[in-house]
Amino acid sequence: MKTSTKLLLGDCKTELKKIPSDSVDLIFTSPPYADNRKDTYGGIHPDKYVDWFTPIASELLRTLKPTGTFVLNIKEKVSNGERHTYVLELILQMRKLGWLWTEEFIWHKKNCYPGKWPNRFRDSWERLIQFNKSKKFNMYQEEVMVPMGEWAKSRLKKLSETDKRRDDSRVGSGFGKNISNWLERTKAYPTNVVHLATECSNKNHSAAFPEALPEWFIKLFTKEGDTVLDPFMGSGTTITVAHKMCRKSIGIEIVPDYYYLLKTGIENQNLLLLEQAGVYAPTAKHK
Ligand SMILES: C[S@@+](CC[C@H](N)C(=O)[O-])C[C@H]1O[C@@H](n2cnc3c(N)ncnc32)[C@H](O)[C@@H]1O
C-alpha cells in the first residue's frame, strides 16, 4: 500500500488552511495544555484557552471528512486549588461550532508517578474526547476486540436459568442480555477506558504519546490508505505510527527542532523501506 507523509512547519492555525476540506479521516492530537509546559514550548493561559483553540477547531472541522473522527487528548489542570473548567468550556464551544461531542474515552495511565497531595490523590488518567461531524462515522470495532479473559471461564461454567434466556433490564432501559450467547466467543468489545503505561520509546519530547495510544485509535477509526492528521505533532508519535500502519499522514509542528527531527527520521525510514524493496541501493555516503 502506497502511503504518504506530509509535514508542515508553523502554527497550525494558519498551516491547516493548506489542507483541503473534507479530506481527513482521523484527527488524533494532544495540544499544549494550559500553561503546563511553559518552559519547553510555551503554554496558553487557562482563561484564554477556548479563545485560542476556537479558530483551530473551526479549521479542523473543515478538513475532516463527514465520516471522520476527531480525538482530543486533554486534561484540565488544577488552578488555585480547583480543577479549571476550560476543558468543559471548550466542549461547549466545540458544540457551538458544529461539532458533535460523541464520546469520551479515558486513558488510564497504568504507571503514573507516586506522590502525595494534601487534598487529592495522584492523577492517573487523561481525557480523550471524541468529536464528530455527523452521527454516522466510520468505526471498525472488531479491530480492537480483546480476549474474553479468565473471568469468563468461571462465569460461563455454571449458567443459571436466567443466563440461558434474554434477561431484560430491571430498570426498564430496554437493554437486556443473554449470557449463554457468550459461550462460543473468545473475544469481547473493549470498554471506553484504555489502560496503557505512559512509557514511550521516544525520548525526544517531554510529552510524547506511548505508541500504543494513537495505534488503538487509528485501528478503531481508520483503515489502510486513510488519512490521519496531528496538528500538534510534537515528536510525531501519531505520524510515525500512522506511517507504520500504512495510513497517509499529515503533521504540523511549530517548533523547528521537533519538525526537523521527525522529517529526518521519516526520510531515513522511507529510504530503508525502498532499500528493503530493492528500489534503492545506498551509496557509502548514505550508509
Ligand atoms: C503535547 S505536545 C504533543 C506531543 C505529541 N503527541 C508526541 O507524541 O510527541 C504539543 C506540541 O504542539 C506544539 N505546538 C504548540 N502550539 C502549536 C501550534 N499553534 N501549532 C502547531 N504546533 C504547536 C508544541 O511545540 C508541542 O510539540
Ligand as a Chemical Component Dictionary entry (heavy atoms), coordinates in Angstrom:
data_LIG
# 
_chem_comp.id                   LIG 
_chem_comp.type                 NON-POLYMER 
_chem_comp.pdbx_formal_charge   0 
_chem_comp.three_letter_code    LIG 
# 
loop_
_chem_comp_atom.comp_id 
_chem_comp_atom.atom_id 
_chem_comp_atom.alt_atom_id 
_chem_comp_atom.type_symbol 
_chem_comp_atom.charge 
_chem_comp_atom.model_Cartn_x 
_chem_comp_atom.model_Cartn_y 
_chem_comp_atom.model_Cartn_z 
_chem_comp_atom.pdbx_ordinal 
LIG C1  C1  C 0  1.576  17.907 23.930 1  
LIG S1  S1  S 1  2.739  18.160 22.671 2  
LIG C2  C2  C 0  2.407  16.859 21.548 3  
LIG C3  C3  C 0  3.254  15.657 21.775 4  
LIG C4  C4  C 0  2.984  14.570 20.764 5  
LIG N1  N1  N 0  1.695  13.953 20.979 6  
LIG C5  C5  C 0  4.080  13.489 20.774 7  
LIG O1  O1  O 0  3.760  12.319 20.846 8  
LIG O2  O2  O -1 5.251  13.870 20.726 9  
LIG C6  C6  C 0  2.129  19.553 21.811 10 
LIG C7  C7  C 0  3.007  20.041 20.678 11 
LIG O3  O3  O 0  2.313  21.091 19.978 12 
LIG C8  C8  C 0  3.257  22.053 19.541 13 
LIG N2  N2  N 0  2.513  23.314 19.328 14 
LIG C9  C9  C 0  2.154  24.233 20.256 15 
LIG N3  N3  N 0  1.422  25.221 19.674 16 
LIG C10 C10 C 0  1.327  24.889 18.359 17 
LIG C11 C11 C 0  0.688  25.499 17.235 18 
LIG N4  N4  N 0  -0.003 26.637 17.372 19 
LIG N5  N5  N 0  0.790  24.897 16.026 20 
LIG C12 C12 C 0  1.476  23.737 15.887 21 
LIG N6  N6  N 0  2.131  23.120 16.907 22 
LIG C13 C13 C 0  2.033  23.693 18.126 23 
LIG C14 C14 C 0  4.272  22.115 20.650 24 
LIG O4  O4  O 0  5.515  22.614 20.199 25 
LIG C15 C15 C 0  4.332  20.638 21.092 26 
LIG O5  O5  O 0  5.404  19.969 20.454 27 
# 
loop_
_chem_comp_bond.comp_id 
_chem_comp_bond.atom_id_1 
_chem_comp_bond.atom_id_2 
_chem_comp_bond.value_order 
_chem_comp_bond.pdbx_ordinal 
LIG C1  S1  SING 1  
LIG S1  C2  SING 2  
LIG S1  C6  SING 3  
LIG C2  C3  SING 4  
LIG C3  C4  SING 5  
LIG C4  N1  SING 6  
LIG C4  C5  SING 7  
LIG C5  O1  DOUB 8  
LIG C5  O2  SING 9  
LIG C6  C7  SING 10 
LIG C7  O3  SING 11 
LIG C7  C15 SING 12 
LIG O3  C8  SING 13 
LIG C8  N2  SING 14 
LIG C8  C14 SING 15 
LIG N2  C9  SING 16 
LIG N2  C13 SING 17 
LIG C9  N3  DOUB 18 
LIG N3  C10 SING 19 
LIG C10 C11 SING 20 
LIG C10 C13 DOUB 21 
LIG C11 N4  SING 22 
LIG C11 N5  DOUB 23 
LIG N5  C12 SING 24 
LIG C12 N6  DOUB 25 
LIG N6  C13 SING 26 
LIG C14 O4  SING 27 
LIG C14 C15 SING 28 
LIG C15 O5  SING 29 
# 
